[in-house]
């Protein structure tokens, strides 16, 4: 088994981090060993181009605190060492850019601006250089919660067909659906243009089942996970049900969910609970896509902002943002339960874990 490179995005605003960190993963033990630190301001989330020649990052500046608009940044990846070399940067025309993804060809990069509730599209050259944005799609609306006074786009991904772009907007309780007009470099509303969640959910992240027929969305504000049936032909999302991500009796005013993932075999869904500092585990009914609660695992630290599963599906890594650790767990393939391995990686304010 070949070692995996692992890229970690962080918040430098904490004063405990330098930027993007590069690690190598031992495929047997799962242990992470640090290789490089690449300076960048608040590179909270990261994404590769389809061929993994380039790494893209958001620089999550906040207009409301006078830092100016956020930026999208590109780096070339040394194919022998994994080290990064800065290539280009462009304004995202919005504050707090917090997630990004490329189209299937790598010709366009999509970035969501949390503060302003917008989605920027950037043409991307074959050399990894970002051109100025060719399109800015502004969301409209609000929700009932205290963090829903306006739109807050938070996550962008492609559906399994790679033909539709989905954006979770936690401010308006919707998943917006787009298609790409490649000639213009613009996002156009899909038909239907959106799927709604229950009021006050504040949808944050999106995860597809490997079969492409089910999709799961975590509600940041009300600590829920919502299961949808997904029509691969028409791109329609039909809600099946939703469940709490907390155990019975648990509650907290400062609790919120962060990340959601379906493990590679499609048997379990995981959701991180900030404040409760746990990973919620759900089993998937393969015939219906519905979920059933299967337990909770403490993350061994504070504020699990993000987590990721290695390509083999063996290990889950929880990024505890406020305790400056990445804690490793082994996944039981039959039950989905998580067991701490004892491997803990210290890194300042980890926000995103990306496997190369």
HELIX and SHEET records of a PDB file:
HELIX    1   1 UNK A   12  UNK A   14  5                                   3    
HELIX    2   2 UNK A   63  UNK A   65  5                                   3    
HELIX    3   3 UNK A  321  UNK A  323  5                                   3    
SHEET    1   A 4 UNK A  32  UNK A  39  0                                        
SHEET    2   A 4 UNK A  19  UNK A  25 -1                                        
SHEET    3   A 4 UNK A   4  UNK A  10 -1                                        
SHEET    4   A 4 UNK A 350  UNK A 355 -1                                        
SHEET    1   B 4 UNK A  46  UNK A  48  0                                        
SHEET    2   B 4 UNK A  54  UNK A  59 -1                                        
SHEET    3   B 4 UNK A  71  UNK A  77 -1                                        
SHEET    4   B 4 UNK A  84  UNK A  91 -1                                        
SHEET    1   C 4 UNK A  97  UNK A 102  0                                        
SHEET    2   C 4 UNK A 108  UNK A 113 -1                                        
SHEET    3   C 4 UNK A 118  UNK A 124 -1                                        
SHEET    4   C 4 UNK A 130  UNK A 138 -1                                        
SHEET    1   D 4 UNK A 153  UNK A 158  0                                        
SHEET    2   D 4 UNK A 164  UNK A 169 -1                                        
SHEET    3   D 4 UNK A 174  UNK A 181 -1                                        
SHEET    4   D 4 UNK A 186  UNK A 196 -1                                        
SHEET    1   E 4 UNK A 203  UNK A 208  0                                        
SHEET    2   E 4 UNK A 214  UNK A 219 -1                                        
SHEET    3   E 4 UNK A 224  UNK A 230 -1                                        
SHEET    4   E 4 UNK A 237  UNK A 244 -1                                        
SHEET    1   F 4 UNK A 256  UNK A 262  0                                        
SHEET    2   F 4 UNK A 268  UNK A 274 -1                                        
SHEET    3   F 4 UNK A 278  UNK A 284 -1                                        
SHEET    4   F 4 UNK A 291  UNK A 298 -1                                        
SHEET    1   G 4 UNK A 304  UNK A 309  0                                        
SHEET    2   G 4 UNK A 315  UNK A 320 -1                                        
SHEET    3   G 4 UNK A 325  UNK A 331 -1                                        
SHEET    4   G 4 UNK A 338  UNK A 346 -1                                        
END                                                                             
